[in-house]
Amino acid sequence: MTVNVEKMTVEIDLMENAAYVVVNGQLIKVTPKKFGEDTIIWQDGKVLDVIRSERHRLKGQTTI
């Protein structure tokens, strides 16, 4: 990731799967995971939290 502090811009790799959130000028990368769901919580027009949940498919195993 290439950062230009003077222009407050960032160059990202479009070949990499990820989501990005900007909070108060700071870029935060939300990395992918194998399965699950990410939910963004907003407060007063700003991202407050990211809730990460994970799904487990039941396919005959005795424990998860």
PDB file of N, H, CA, C and O in Angstrom:
ATOM      1  N   MET A   1       0.842  -1.167   0.000  1.00  0.00           N
ATOM      2  CA  MET A   1       0.000   0.000   0.000  1.00  0.00           C
ATOM      3  C   MET A   1       0.892   1.235   0.000  1.00  0.00           C
ATOM      4  O   MET A   1       1.761   1.390   0.858  1.00  0.00           O
ATOM      5  N   THR A   2       0.667   2.094  -0.959  1.00  0.00           N
ATOM      6  H   THR A   2      -0.039   1.967  -1.656  1.00  0.00           H
ATOM      7  CA  THR A   2       1.456   3.317  -1.084  1.00  0.00           C
ATOM      8  C   THR A   2       0.661   4.492  -0.529  1.00  0.00           C
ATOM      9  O   THR A   2      -0.473   4.730  -0.945  1.00  0.00           O
ATOM     10  N   VAL A   3       1.259   5.230   0.417  1.00  0.00           N
ATOM     11  H   VAL A   3       2.180   5.037   0.755  1.00  0.00           H
ATOM     12  CA  VAL A   3       0.587   6.347   1.075  1.00  0.00           C
ATOM     13  C   VAL A   3       1.223   7.661   0.635  1.00  0.00           C
ATOM     14  O   VAL A   3       2.447   7.792   0.635  1.00  0.00           O
ATOM     15  N   ASN A   4       0.392   8.636   0.261  1.00  0.00           N
ATOM     16  H   ASN A   4      -0.602   8.530   0.261  1.00  0.00           H
ATOM     17  CA  ASN A   4       0.838   9.986  -0.032  1.00  0.00           C
ATOM     18  C   ASN A   4       0.285  10.878   1.074  1.00  0.00           C
ATOM     19  O   ASN A   4      -0.881  11.272   1.033  1.00  0.00           O
ATOM     20  N   VAL A   5       1.115  11.193   2.059  1.00  0.00           N
ATOM     21  H   VAL A   5       2.062  10.873   2.093  1.00  0.00           H
ATOM     22  CA  VAL A   5       0.686  11.952   3.234  1.00  0.00           C
ATOM     23  C   VAL A   5       0.275  13.372   2.858  1.00  0.00           C
ATOM     24  O   VAL A   5      -0.660  13.921   3.440  1.00  0.00           O
ATOM     25  N   GLU A   6       0.958  13.961   1.904  1.00  0.00           N
ATOM     26  H   GLU A   6       1.717  13.515   1.431  1.00  0.00           H
ATOM     27  CA  GLU A   6       0.658  15.337   1.500  1.00  0.00           C
ATOM     28  C   GLU A   6      -0.752  15.461   0.909  1.00  0.00           C
ATOM     29  O   GLU A   6      -1.474  16.408   1.222  1.00  0.00           O
ATOM     30  N   LYS A   7      -1.142  14.511   0.059  1.00  0.00           N
ATOM     31  H   LYS A   7      -0.555  13.742  -0.195  1.00  0.00           H
ATOM     32  CA  LYS A   7      -2.466  14.542  -0.578  1.00  0.00           C
ATOM     33  C   LYS A   7      -3.505  13.750   0.208  1.00  0.00           C
ATOM     34  O   LYS A   7      -4.686  13.768  -0.139  1.00  0.00           O
ATOM     35  N   MET A   8      -3.076  13.051   1.269  1.00  0.00           N
ATOM     36  H   MET A   8      -2.116  13.036   1.551  1.00  0.00           H
ATOM     37  CA  MET A   8      -3.971  12.193   2.055  1.00  0.00           C
ATOM     38  C   MET A   8      -4.665  11.153   1.167  1.00  0.00           C
ATOM     39  O   MET A   8      -5.875  10.943   1.259  1.00  0.00           O
ATOM     40  N   THR A   9      -3.854  10.496   0.291  1.00  0.00           N
ATOM     41  H   THR A   9      -2.871  10.666   0.216  1.00  0.00           H
ATOM     42  CA  THR A   9      -4.362   9.447  -0.574  1.00  0.00           C
ATOM     43  C   THR A   9      -3.558   8.172  -0.351  1.00  0.00           C
ATOM     44  O   THR A   9      -2.421   8.200   0.120  1.00  0.00           O
ATOM     45  N   VAL A  10      -4.189   7.050  -0.705  1.00  0.00           N
ATOM     46  H   VAL A  10      -5.113   7.027  -1.088  1.00  0.00           H
ATOM     47  CA  VAL A  10      -3.538   5.754  -0.582  1.00  0.00           C
ATOM     48  C   VAL A  10      -3.775   4.967  -1.857  1.00  0.00           C
ATOM     49  O   VAL A  10      -4.881   4.974  -2.399  1.00  0.00           O
ATOM     50  N   GLU A  11      -2.756   4.297  -2.333  1.00  0.00           N
ATOM     51  H   GLU A  11      -1.858   4.291  -1.893  1.00  0.00           H
ATOM     52  CA  GLU A  11      -2.884   3.419  -3.483  1.00  0.00           C
ATOM     53  C   GLU A  11      -2.976   1.989  -2.960  1.00  0.00           C
ATOM     54  O   GLU A  11      -2.101   1.541  -2.219  1.00  0.00           O
ATOM     55  N   ILE A  12      -4.045   1.264  -3.346  1.00  0.00           N
ATOM     56  H   ILE A  12      -4.756   1.628  -3.948  1.00  0.00           H
ATOM     57  CA  ILE A  12      -4.236  -0.106  -2.872  1.00  0.00           C
ATOM     58  C   ILE A  12      -4.135  -1.085  -4.031  1.00  0.00           C
ATOM     59  O   ILE A  12      -4.319  -0.709  -5.189  1.00  0.00           O
ATOM     60  N   ASP A  13      -3.846  -2.328  -3.719  1.00  0.00           N
ATOM     61  H   ASP A  13      -3.696  -2.633  -2.778  1.00  0.00           H
ATOM     62  CA  ASP A  13      -3.731  -3.407  -4.692  1.00  0.00           C
ATOM     63  C   ASP A  13      -5.123  -3.968  -4.976  1.00  0.00           C
ATOM     64  O   ASP A  13      -5.728  -4.583  -4.098  1.00  0.00           O
ATOM     65  N   LEU A  14      -5.635  -3.765  -6.183  1.00  0.00           N
ATOM     66  H   LEU A  14      -5.143  -3.265  -6.896  1.00  0.00           H
ATOM     67  CA  LEU A  14      -6.967  -4.235  -6.530  1.00  0.00           C
ATOM     68  C   LEU A  14      -7.028  -5.737  -6.777  1.00  0.00           C
ATOM     69  O   LEU A  14      -8.110  -6.285  -6.985  1.00  0.00           O
ATOM     70  N   MET A  15      -5.902  -6.396  -6.757  1.00  0.00           N
ATOM     71  H   MET A  15      -5.022  -5.950  -6.588  1.00  0.00           H
ATOM     72  CA  MET A  15      -5.877  -7.857  -6.904  1.00  0.00           C
ATOM     73  C   MET A  15      -6.046  -8.548  -5.549  1.00  0.00           C
ATOM     74  O   MET A  15      -6.211  -9.767  -5.501  1.00  0.00           O
ATOM     75  N   GLU A  16      -6.007  -7.804  -4.463  1.00  0.00           N
ATOM     76  H   GLU A  16      -5.872  -6.814  -4.502  1.00  0.00           H
ATOM     77  CA  GLU A  16      -6.142  -8.352  -3.107  1.00  0.00           C
ATOM     78  C   GLU A  16      -7.577  -8.177  -2.621  1.00  0.00           C
ATOM     79  O   GLU A  16      -8.119  -7.071  -2.649  1.00  0.00           O
ATOM     80  N   ASN A  17      -8.190  -9.274  -2.176  1.00  0.00           N
ATOM     81  H   ASN A  17      -7.751 -10.172  -2.153  1.00  0.00           H
ATOM     82  CA  ASN A  17      -9.542  -9.208  -1.627  1.00  0.00           C
ATOM     83  C   ASN A  17      -9.500  -8.651  -0.210  1.00  0.00           C
ATOM     84  O   ASN A  17      -8.841  -9.212   0.665  1.00  0.00           O
ATOM     85  N   ALA A  18     -10.202  -7.553   0.011  1.00  0.00           N
ATOM     86  H   ALA A  18     -10.738  -7.097  -0.700  1.00  0.00           H
ATOM     87  CA  ALA A  18     -10.272  -6.918   1.329  1.00  0.00           C
ATOM     88  C   ALA A  18     -11.321  -5.822   1.277  1.00  0.00           C
ATOM     89  O   ALA A  18     -11.774  -5.435   0.200  1.00  0.00           O
ATOM     90  N   ALA A  19     -11.698  -5.334   2.422  1.00  0.00           N
ATOM     91  H   ALA A  19     -11.330  -5.649   3.297  1.00  0.00           H
ATOM     92  CA  ALA A  19     -12.556  -4.159   2.528  1.00  0.00           C
ATOM     93  C   ALA A  19     -11.778  -3.122   3.319  1.00  0.00           C
ATOM     94  O   ALA A  19     -10.951  -3.466   4.164  1.00  0.00           O
ATOM     95  N   TYR A  20     -12.043  -1.860   3.046  1.00  0.00           N
ATOM     96  H   TYR A  20     -12.715  -1.580   2.360  1.00  0.00           H
ATOM     97  CA  TYR A  20     -11.329  -0.782   3.727  1.00  0.00           C
ATOM     98  C   TYR A  20     -12.331   0.189   4.340  1.00  0.00           C
ATOM     99  O   TYR A  20     -13.376   0.478   3.757  1.00  0.00           O
ATOM    100  N   VAL A  21     -11.995   0.683   5.515  1.00  0.00           N
ATOM    101  H   VAL A  21     -11.146   0.449   5.989  1.00  0.00           H
ATOM    102  CA  VAL A  21     -12.802   1.680   6.213  1.00  0.00           C
ATOM    103  C   VAL A  21     -11.875   2.836   6.567  1.00  0.00           C
ATOM    104  O   VAL A  21     -10.749   2.623   7.016  1.00  0.00           O
ATOM    105  N   VAL A  22     -12.351   4.050   6.365  1.00  0.00           N
ATOM    106  H   VAL A  22     -13.266   4.223   6.000  1.00  0.00           H
ATOM    107  CA  VAL A  22     -11.575   5.231   6.740  1.00  0.00           C
ATOM    108  C   VAL A  22     -12.235   5.847   7.966  1.00  0.00           C
ATOM    109  O   VAL A  22     -13.419   6.183   7.939  1.00  0.00           O
ATOM    110  N   VAL A  23     -11.463   5.994   9.046  1.00  0.00           N
ATOM    111  H   VAL A  23     -10.501   5.721   9.068  1.00  0.00           H
ATOM    112  CA  VAL A  23     -11.950   6.583  10.281  1.00  0.00           C
ATOM    113  C   VAL A  23     -10.999   7.722  10.662  1.00  0.00           C
ATOM    114  O   VAL A  23      -9.828   7.495  10.967  1.00  0.00           O
ATOM    115  N   ASN A  24     -11.525   8.948  10.637  1.00  0.00           N
ATOM    116  H   ASN A  24     -12.476   9.132  10.389  1.00  0.00           H
ATOM    117  CA  ASN A  24     -10.732  10.130  10.995  1.00  0.00           C
ATOM    118  C   ASN A  24      -9.414  10.202  10.232  1.00  0.00           C
ATOM    119  O   ASN A  24      -8.373  10.516  10.810  1.00  0.00           O
ATOM    120  N   GLY A  25      -9.460   9.911   8.933  1.00  0.00           N
ATOM    121  H   GLY A  25     -10.305   9.657   8.463  1.00  0.00           H
ATOM    122  CA  GLY A  25      -8.267   9.995   8.097  1.00  0.00           C
ATOM    123  C   GLY A  25      -7.362   8.789   8.160  1.00  0.00           C
ATOM    124  O   GLY A  25      -6.334   8.763   7.483  1.00  0.00           O
ATOM    125  N   GLN A  26      -7.706   7.793   8.948  1.00  0.00           N
ATOM    126  H   GLN A  26      -8.541   7.814   9.498  1.00  0.00           H
ATOM    127  CA  GLN A  26      -6.889   6.586   9.067  1.00  0.00           C
ATOM    128  C   GLN A  26      -7.551   5.457   8.292  1.00  0.00           C
ATOM    129  O   GLN A  26      -8.738   5.186   8.476  1.00  0.00           O
ATOM    130  N   LEU A  27      -6.783   4.793   7.418  1.00  0.00           N
ATOM    131  H   LEU A  27      -5.819   5.013   7.268  1.00  0.00           H
ATOM    132  CA  LEU A  27      -7.284   3.671   6.638  1.00  0.00           C
ATOM    133  C   LEU A  27      -7.145   2.386   7.446  1.00  0.00           C
ATOM    134  O   LEU A  27      -6.066   2.063   7.943  1.00  0.00           O
ATOM    135  N   ILE A  28      -8.254   1.659   7.570  1.00  0.00           N
ATOM    136  H   ILE A  28      -9.131   1.922   7.167  1.00  0.00           H
ATOM    137  CA  ILE A  28      -8.253   0.400   8.311  1.00  0.00           C
ATOM    138  C   ILE A  28      -8.654  -0.698   7.345  1.00  0.00           C
ATOM    139  O   ILE A  28      -9.714  -0.624   6.725  1.00  0.00           O
ATOM    140  N   LYS A  29      -7.817  -1.713   7.213  1.00  0.00           N
ATOM    141  H   LYS A  29      -6.955  -1.773   7.717  1.00  0.00           H
ATOM    142  CA  LYS A  29      -8.072  -2.829   6.316  1.00  0.00           C
ATOM    143  C   LYS A  29      -8.840  -3.913   7.076  1.00  0.00           C
ATOM    144  O   LYS A  29      -8.401  -4.370   8.131  1.00  0.00           O
ATOM    145  N   VAL A  30      -9.986  -4.318   6.532  1.00  0.00           N
ATOM    146  H   VAL A  30     -10.342  -3.947   5.674  1.00  0.00           H
ATOM    147  CA  VAL A  30     -10.759  -5.420   7.096  1.00  0.00           C
ATOM    148  C   VAL A  30     -10.407  -6.641   6.255  1.00  0.00           C
ATOM    149  O   VAL A  30     -10.839  -6.764   5.109  1.00  0.00           O
ATOM    150  N   THR A  31      -9.623  -7.535   6.834  1.00  0.00           N
ATOM    151  H   THR A  31      -9.273  -7.435   7.766  1.00  0.00           H
ATOM    152  CA  THR A  31      -9.122  -8.679   6.087  1.00  0.00           C
ATOM    153  C   THR A  31     -10.195  -9.744   5.915  1.00  0.00           C
ATOM    154  O   THR A  31     -11.051  -9.918   6.782  1.00  0.00           O
ATOM    155  N   PRO A  32     -10.148 -10.453   4.795  1.00  0.00           N
ATOM    156  CA  PRO A  32     -11.142 -11.495   4.567  1.00  0.00           C
ATOM    157  C   PRO A  32     -10.889 -12.708   5.453  1.00  0.00           C
ATOM    158  O   PRO A  32      -9.773 -12.951   5.911  1.00  0.00           O
ATOM    159  N   LYS A  33     -11.956 -13.454   5.677  1.00  0.00           N
ATOM    160  H   LYS A  33     -12.863 -13.256   5.305  1.00  0.00           H
ATOM    161  CA  LYS A  33     -11.835 -14.710   6.402  1.00  0.00           C
ATOM    162  C   LYS A  33     -12.535 -15.771   5.577  1.00  0.00           C
ATOM    163  O   LYS A  33     -13.255 -15.448   4.632  1.00  0.00           O
ATOM    164  N   LYS A  34     -12.336 -17.014   5.916  1.00  0.00           N
ATOM    165  H   LYS A  34     -11.752 -17.277   6.683  1.00  0.00           H
ATOM    166  CA  LYS A  34     -12.841 -18.109   5.093  1.00  0.00           C
ATOM    167  C   LYS A  34     -14.366 -18.100   4.991  1.00  0.00           C
ATOM    168  O   LYS A  34     -14.904 -18.197   3.888  1.00  0.00           O
ATOM    169  N   PHE A  35     -15.064 -17.988   6.104  1.00  0.00           N
ATOM    170  H   PHE A  35     -14.627 -17.909   7.000  1.00  0.00           H
ATOM    171  CA  PHE A  35     -16.522 -17.945   6.136  1.00  0.00           C
ATOM    172  C   PHE A  35     -16.957 -16.910   7.169  1.00  0.00           C
ATOM    173  O   PHE A  35     -16.212 -16.616   8.104  1.00  0.00           O
ATOM    174  N   GLY A  36     -18.139 -16.367   7.008  1.00  0.00           N
ATOM    175  H   GLY A  36     -18.743 -16.606   6.248  1.00  0.00           H
ATOM    176  CA  GLY A  36     -18.674 -15.487   8.035  1.00  0.00           C
ATOM    177  C   GLY A  36     -19.268 -14.219   7.475  1.00  0.00           C
ATOM    178  O   GLY A  36     -19.556 -14.104   6.284  1.00  0.00           O
ATOM    179  N   GLU A  37     -19.443 -13.272   8.370  1.00  0.00           N
ATOM    180  H   GLU A  37     -19.209 -13.365   9.338  1.00  0.00           H
ATOM    181  CA  GLU A  37     -20.126 -12.031   8.033  1.00  0.00           C
ATOM    182  C   GLU A  37     -19.510 -10.900   8.844  1.00  0.00           C
ATOM    183  O   GLU A  37     -19.200 -11.063  10.024  1.00  0.00           O
ATOM    184  N   ASP A  38     -19.337  -9.760   8.200  1.00  0.00           N
ATOM    185  H   ASP A  38     -19.588  -9.627   7.241  1.00  0.00           H
ATOM    186  CA  ASP A  38     -18.875  -8.555   8.879  1.00  0.00           C
ATOM    187  C   ASP A  38     -19.992  -7.519   8.801  1.00  0.00           C
ATOM    188  O   ASP A  38     -20.560  -7.292   7.732  1.00  0.00           O
ATOM    189  N   THR A  39     -20.303  -6.898   9.924  1.00  0.00           N
ATOM    190  H   THR A  39     -19.842  -7.082  10.791  1.00  0.00           H
ATOM    191  CA  THR A  39     -21.333  -5.871   9.988  1.00  0.00           C
ATOM    192  C   THR A  39     -20.691  -4.579  10.471  1.00  0.00           C
ATOM    193  O   THR A  39     -19.965  -4.576  11.465  1.00  0.00           O
ATOM    194  N   ILE A  40     -20.957  -3.481   9.768  1.00  0.00           N
ATOM    195  H   ILE A  40     -21.547  -3.484   8.961  1.00  0.00           H
ATOM    196  CA  ILE A  40     -20.409  -2.179  10.158  1.00  0.00           C
ATOM    197  C   ILE A  40     -21.465  -1.433  10.966  1.00  0.00           C
ATOM    198  O   ILE A  40     -22.614  -1.316  10.542  1.00  0.00           O
ATOM    199  N   ILE A  41     -21.065  -0.928  12.138  1.00  0.00           N
ATOM    200  H   ILE A  41     -20.131  -1.024  12.483  1.00  0.00           H
ATOM    201  CA  ILE A  41     -21.938  -0.137  13.001  1.00  0.00           C
ATOM    202  C   ILE A  41     -21.542   1.335  12.854  1.00  0.00           C
ATOM    203  O   ILE A  41     -20.382   1.703  13.040  1.00  0.00           O
ATOM    204  N   TRP A  42     -22.530   2.165  12.516  1.00  0.00           N
ATOM    205  H   TRP A  42     -23.472   1.867  12.364  1.00  0.00           H
ATOM    206  CA  TRP A  42     -22.307   3.599  12.321  1.00  0.00           C
ATOM    207  C   TRP A  42     -22.875   4.388  13.490  1.00  0.00           C
ATOM    208  O   TRP A  42     -23.895   4.011  14.067  1.00  0.00           O
ATOM    209  N   GLN A  43     -22.209   5.486  13.838  1.00  0.00           N
ATOM    210  H   GLN A  43     -21.380   5.793  13.369  1.00  0.00           H
ATOM    211  CA  GLN A  43     -22.730   6.411  14.838  1.00  0.00           C
ATOM    212  C   GLN A  43     -22.362   7.825  14.404  1.00  0.00           C
ATOM    213  O   GLN A  43     -21.185   8.129  14.205  1.00  0.00           O
ATOM    214  N   ASP A  44     -23.359   8.686  14.257  1.00  0.00           N
ATOM    215  H   ASP A  44     -24.315   8.439  14.418  1.00  0.00           H
ATOM    216  CA  ASP A  44     -23.151  10.078  13.838  1.00  0.00           C
ATOM    217  C   ASP A  44     -22.349  10.179  12.543  1.00  0.00           C
ATOM    218  O   ASP A  44     -21.506  11.064  12.405  1.00  0.00           O
ATOM    219  N   GLY A  45     -22.606   9.279  11.595  1.00  0.00           N
ATOM    220  H   GLY A  45     -23.291   8.560  11.707  1.00  0.00           H
ATOM    221  CA  GLY A  45     -21.946   9.329  10.296  1.00  0.00           C
ATOM    222  C   GLY A  45     -20.537   8.779  10.266  1.00  0.00           C
ATOM    223  O   GLY A  45     -19.845   8.914   9.257  1.00  0.00           O
ATOM    224  N   LYS A  46     -20.097   8.161  11.350  1.00  0.00           N
ATOM    225  H   LYS A  46     -20.660   8.052  12.170  1.00  0.00           H
ATOM    226  CA  LYS A  46     -18.746   7.586  11.415  1.00  0.00           C
ATOM    227  C   LYS A  46     -18.837   6.113  11.787  1.00  0.00           C
ATOM    228  O   LYS A  46     -19.756   5.686  12.486  1.00  0.00           O
ATOM    229  N   VAL A  47     -17.865   5.348  11.304  1.00  0.00           N
ATOM    230  H   VAL A  47     -17.119   5.695  10.736  1.00  0.00           H
ATOM    231  CA  VAL A  47     -17.816   3.933  11.669  1.00  0.00           C
ATOM    232  C   VAL A  47     -17.390   3.822  13.123  1.00  0.00           C
ATOM    233  O   VAL A  47     -16.361   4.364  13.527  1.00  0.00           O
ATOM    234  N   LEU A  48     -18.196   3.112  13.902  1.00  0.00           N
ATOM    235  H   LEU A  48     -19.031   2.672  13.574  1.00  0.00           H
ATOM    236  CA  LEU A  48     -17.918   2.931  15.327  1.00  0.00           C
ATOM    237  C   LEU A  48     -17.298   1.562  15.588  1.00  0.00           C
ATOM    238  O   LEU A  48     -16.302   1.450  16.301  1.00  0.00           O
ATOM    239  N   ASP A  49     -17.892   0.526  15.008  1.00  0.00           N
ATOM    240  H   ASP A  49     -18.701   0.617  14.428  1.00  0.00           H
ATOM    241  CA  ASP A  49     -17.442  -0.853  15.231  1.00  0.00           C
ATOM    242  C   ASP A  49     -17.611  -1.681  13.970  1.00  0.00           C
ATOM    243  O   ASP A  49     -18.382  -1.335  13.074  1.00  0.00           O
ATOM    244  N   VAL A  50     -16.873  -2.781  13.919  1.00  0.00           N
ATOM    245  H   VAL A  50     -16.247  -3.062  14.646  1.00  0.00           H
ATOM    246  CA  VAL A  50     -17.095  -3.836  12.939  1.00  0.00           C
ATOM    247  C   VAL A  50     -17.317  -5.113  13.740  1.00  0.00           C
ATOM    248  O   VAL A  50     -16.456  -5.533  14.513  1.00  0.00           O
ATOM    249  N   ILE A  51     -18.479  -5.724  13.545  1.00  0.00           N
ATOM    250  H   ILE A  51     -19.179  -5.383  12.917  1.00  0.00           H
ATOM    251  CA  ILE A  51     -18.800  -6.974  14.242  1.00  0.00           C
ATOM    252  C   ILE A  51     -18.518  -8.123  13.285  1.00  0.00           C
ATOM    253  O   ILE A  51     -19.052  -8.168  12.177  1.00  0.00           O
ATOM    254  N   ARG A  52     -17.667  -9.057  13.729  1.00  0.00           N
ATOM    255  H   ARG A  52     -17.234  -9.020  14.629  1.00  0.00           H
ATOM    256  CA  ARG A  52     -17.317 -10.211  12.897  1.00  0.00           C
ATOM    257  C   ARG A  52     -17.979 -11.450  13.465  1.00  0.00           C
ATOM    258  O   ARG A  52     -17.812 -11.764  14.644  1.00  0.00           O
ATOM    259  N   SER A  53     -18.726 -12.153  12.635  1.00  0.00           N
ATOM    260  H   SER A  53     -18.861 -11.898  11.678  1.00  0.00           H
ATOM    261  CA  SER A  53     -19.327 -13.420  13.050  1.00  0.00           C
ATOM    262  C   SER A  53     -18.848 -14.501  12.095  1.00  0.00           C
ATOM    263  O   SER A  53     -18.444 -14.219  10.967  1.00  0.00           O
ATOM    264  N   GLU A  54     -18.900 -15.729  12.558  1.00  0.00           N
ATOM    265  H   GLU A  54     -19.228 -15.958  13.474  1.00  0.00           H
ATOM    266  CA  GLU A  54     -18.395 -16.848  11.772  1.00  0.00           C
ATOM    267  C   GLU A  54     -19.450 -17.930  11.680  1.00  0.00           C
ATOM    268  O   GLU A  54     -20.134 -18.230  12.659  1.00  0.00           O
ATOM    269  N   ARG A  55     -19.579 -18.509  10.512  1.00  0.00           N
ATOM    270  H   ARG A  55     -19.024 -18.265   9.717  1.00  0.00           H
ATOM    271  CA  ARG A  55     -20.547 -19.560  10.260  1.00  0.00           C
ATOM    272  C   ARG A  55     -19.847 -20.911  10.282  1.00  0.00           C
ATOM    273  O   ARG A  55     -18.735 -21.050   9.773  1.00  0.00           O
ATOM    274  N   HIS A  56     -20.496 -21.896  10.868  1.00  0.00           N
ATOM    275  H   HIS A  56     -21.400 -21.783  11.281  1.00  0.00           H
ATOM    276  CA  HIS A  56     -19.984 -23.266  10.873  1.00  0.00           C
ATOM    277  C   HIS A  56     -21.028 -24.157  10.233  1.00  0.00           C
ATOM    278  O   HIS A  56     -22.122 -24.316  10.774  1.00  0.00           O
ATOM    279  N   ARG A  57     -20.711 -24.739   9.094  1.00  0.00           N
ATOM    280  H   ARG A  57     -19.822 -24.610   8.654  1.00  0.00           H
ATOM    281  CA  ARG A  57     -21.636 -25.637   8.412  1.00  0.00           C
ATOM    282  C   ARG A  57     -21.598 -27.001   9.081  1.00  0.00           C
ATOM    283  O   ARG A  57     -20.525 -27.565   9.297  1.00  0.00           O
ATOM    284  N   LEU A  58     -22.754 -27.521   9.404  1.00  0.00           N
ATOM    285  H   LEU A  58     -23.626 -27.062   9.229  1.00  0.00           H
ATOM    286  CA  LEU A  58     -22.857 -28.829  10.039  1.00  0.00           C
ATOM    287  C   LEU A  58     -22.940 -29.901   8.960  1.00  0.00           C
ATOM    288  O   LEU A  58     -23.869 -29.930   8.152  1.00  0.00           O
ATOM    289  N   LYS A  59     -21.955 -30.769   8.971  1.00  0.00           N
ATOM    290  H   LYS A  59     -21.201 -30.746   9.627  1.00  0.00           H
ATOM    291  CA  LYS A  59     -21.913 -31.835   7.960  1.00  0.00           C
ATOM    292  C   LYS A  59     -21.464 -33.147   8.592  1.00  0.00           C
ATOM    293  O   LYS A  59     -20.563 -33.811   8.082  1.00  0.00           O
ATOM    294  N   GLY A  60     -22.096 -33.519   9.705  1.00  0.00           N
ATOM    295  H   GLY A  60     -22.829 -32.979  10.120  1.00  0.00           H
ATOM    296  CA  GLY A  60     -21.833 -34.811  10.318  1.00  0.00           C
ATOM    297  C   GLY A  60     -20.829 -34.812  11.455  1.00  0.00           C
ATOM    298  O   GLY A  60     -20.656 -35.844  12.103  1.00  0.00           O
ATOM    299  N   GLN A  61     -20.151 -33.682  11.727  1.00  0.00           N
ATOM    300  H   GLN A  61     -20.291 -32.843  11.200  1.00  0.00           H
ATOM    301  CA  GLN A  61     -19.173 -33.662  12.808  1.00  0.00           C
ATOM    302  C   GLN A  61     -19.888 -33.693  14.156  1.00  0.00           C
ATOM    303  O   GLN A  61     -21.048 -33.293  14.257  1.00  0.00           O
ATOM    304  N   THR A  62     -19.201 -34.163  15.181  1.00  0.00           N
ATOM    305  H   THR A  62     -18.259 -34.488  15.098  1.00  0.00           H
ATOM    306  CA  THR A  62     -19.810 -34.258  16.498  1.00  0.00           C
ATOM    307  C   THR A  62     -19.582 -33.005  17.344  1.00  0.00           C
ATOM    308  O   THR A  62     -20.299 -32.772  18.316  1.00  0.00           O
ATOM    309  N   THR A  63     -18.586 -32.199  16.975  1.00  0.00           N
ATOM    310  H   THR A  63     -18.002 -32.388  16.185  1.00  0.00           H
ATOM    311  CA  THR A  63     -18.330 -30.941  17.699  1.00  0.00           C
ATOM    312  C   THR A  63     -17.940 -29.859  16.692  1.00  0.00           C
ATOM    313  O   THR A  63     -17.490 -30.139  15.581  1.00  0.00           O
ATOM    314  N   ILE A  64     -18.131 -28.612  17.127  1.00  0.00           N
ATOM    315  H   ILE A  64     -18.497 -28.384  18.030  1.00  0.00           H
ATOM    316  CA  ILE A  64     -17.652 -27.489  16.311  1.00  0.00           C
ATOM    317  C   ILE A  64     -16.857 -26.546  17.189  1.00  0.00           C
ATOM    318  O   ILE A  64     -16.358 -25.528  16.710  1.00  0.00           O
TER     319      ILE A  64
END
